[in-house]
Amino acid sequence: MNTAAPASIELRGVRTRVDGEELLHAIDLDVLPGELLIVLGGSSAGKSALLRCIAGIDRLSAGSVRIDERDISGAPTNRRNIALLPQSFPLWPNLTVADNVAFAPRRRGLSRPEIAQRVDTELRFVGLQDFARHLPEQLSPAQQQRAALARTLAADSRVCLLDEPFGLQDAPLRERLLRLLRRRQQHSGQTMVLTTQDRNEALRVADRIALMRNGELQQAGVPADVYDNPVNRFVADVVGNANLIDGEIELVGEQAMFRGDNGMTLPLFDESLIRPRRCAAMFRPRDLRIVGGRRVPAGGQIRLSGRVEQLEFLGDDLRYGIDLGGTLVWMEVARHDNEPALDIGDRVALALDTAHIRILEH
C-alpha cells in the first residue's frame, strides 16, 4: 500500500472547454492531504471533467491545478503521479485480467514476487481472484469495471481519482466495495477523489463533499455541514429529503416574516435574512414531530396542522406525506417510537422548531 506522504490538490479558477463547450466554470476547490473527497452531482454536472483536468487529460482554458503547492497545469498526464479510473473503465483487450492489473507495478520496476503479490491483493479486493487468466471480453461489464478498479488501485499513486467506480455493481456488492475502499483509504492515507450520483454514498463515507451542477461548484464541506446548512435550494434537495416551502420575506413594522405560498408564516430573527425577496423555507423530515390534541408546542416551536396523504415503509422508519395547506411535506419517525402509527386520511398536529428552518435562495 501507499506509504508516501499524503498529497494535497488545489484548483483555482479552473475552466475547461471541449469542442467549444465550457464544461467547468471557474472552479476553486481544495482536496486536503489524505482525505476522501466525494464529488456529488447528476449527469452533465461536470464531475468527470473535473477529474480529467486534475489528471491532465483535458487542457485548462484558465486557472491552475497544484499538487502539494506545485503547479502541474501544463505537466503531461504520466508525470503527475495520479491514477484515474474513468467511467468507460478501458482495459487492454489483448492482456489477461492479471496482466492488466500488473501493468503499473511493472512500470514502477517492482520485482516479480512483489508484482504477483500486488495482483493477488487487488484481485481479491474486487472479488476477481478466480478470473486472473481471463481476457476482458470473457468478463461481464460489471466484472470489467471491477478489474479496471483493481488496475487503478494497483498503481499505488499518491492521488487516486475514481469516476463512479461502482456504477454497474449490484446493491450488495456496491455496498461491500464502498466500505472496503473507505477502510483501505483511511488506513493508507491516500488522497482520493470519487464521483457519484448517490447522495447516501457521499454522506456516509466522505470526509468532505463537493456538490456540482452544470459545471459549477455549488458547495463544499463536511457532510454534516452541507446537510444542515445548504447554501441554496439545489444543495438542500440533492443531499437529502428536503421540505421546501416557496414564499417571500416581508417586513411587518420592524419584524421580518416569511410568508409561505401555502399560508405558513414564520418570524425571522437573523439580521442577514431581513430583506424583502422571494425565497424558500427548508426543513428536513426529521425536524417535524407529532403533538397530540391541542397541546401547544414548547417555546421556539410552531404548530402546524395537516392531513396524511401518503405513507412509506422504510424499515426502521416510517415516512408520512402530509398535506399542509396544499403543500405536501414529509415527516420521518422511528417505527418503534411510542407514537401511534398514522393512516392515510388522518388529521395530525405537528411541531416544528424554528431553529431548524433554513431560508434559501431560489
Secondary structure by P-SEA (a helix, b strand, c coil): cccccbbbbbbcbbbbbccccccccbbbbbbccccbbbbbbccccaaaaaaaaaacccccccccccccccccccccccccccccccccccccccccaaaaaaaaaaaacccaaaaaaaaaaaaaaaccccccccccccccaaaaaaaaaaaaaaccccbbbbccccccccaaaaaaaaaaaaaaaaaaccbbbbbbccaaaaaccccbbbbbccccccccccaaaaaaccccaaaaaaacccbbbbbbbbbcccbbbbbcccbbbbbbcccccccbbbbbbbbccccbbbbcccccccccbbbbbbbbccccccccbbbbbcccccbbbbbbcccccccccccccbbbbbbbcccccccccc
